[in-house]
Amino acid sequence: MGVIAADVDGRRLRREQNRESVLDALAELFGEGIYQPSSNDIAERAGLSPRSLFRYFDDVDDLNRAAIERQLAAAGPLLDVGVHPDARTRSKIDSLVEARVRLFETIGPAARAARVCAPRHPVIAARLREGRSYLRNQLRDLFARELEGDKVALLPALDALCSFETHELLRGDQGLSRPKTVSVLVRALTAMLDPFGGTT
């Protein structure tokens, strides 16, 4: 009985190791800008046969979903902005921008892959919507004081400025360095939320 149990445990461990190897391989491909690799590409990178991939995943979509979910989940601790809503506006802006840039740098490959896969994968599309909603609500809570009354109308623009898409535009399309990206975002948010400098 002990030998059988050990054999079962060994097979389970090998299965889990192979599954993680596949996810690692796909994460590497995402990191190289390959967001829709073939099963052959993934298997070759993982050191497995293409046929064996689907012992661990239902199909390529299931594999993509699992890899994206794993990478996004690992970034969970980076969601904390590290500043209280009662802090001065400029302190909140500085902390928020640093936190968002750090988050987007970390999740970049998975976030890009998610946006490629979302149109044909409802689960990933829902995950993106949930993430965007979380980040938008974080802004609403952090800047509740600054967004009182009519100023709540600024929230959609604030959300857009602090989004992954804007980060991609600044870093990728416009070629800004990290420090320049931080500076641009801080200045834009300050103009919106604290235009008279340190009044709140």
Secondary structure as GFF3:
##gff-version 3
##sequence-region A 1 200
A	DSSP	alpha_helix	2	31	.	.	.	ID=ss1
A	DSSP	alpha_helix	39	46	.	.	.	ID=ss2
A	DSSP	alpha_helix	50	53	.	.	.	ID=ss3
A	DSSP	alpha_helix	60	74	.	.	.	ID=ss4
A	DSSP	three_ten_helix	76	79	.	.	.	ID=ss5
A	DSSP	alpha_helix	89	117	.	.	.	ID=ss6
A	DSSP	three_ten_helix	118	120	.	.	.	ID=ss7
A	DSSP	alpha_helix	122	142	.	.	.	ID=ss8
A	DSSP	three_ten_helix	149	154	.	.	.	ID=ss9
A	DSSP	alpha_helix	155	161	.	.	.	ID=ss10
A	DSSP	alpha_helix	164	168	.	.	.	ID=ss11
A	DSSP	pi_helix	169	173	.	.	.	ID=ss12
A	DSSP	alpha_helix	178	193	.	.	.	ID=ss13
###
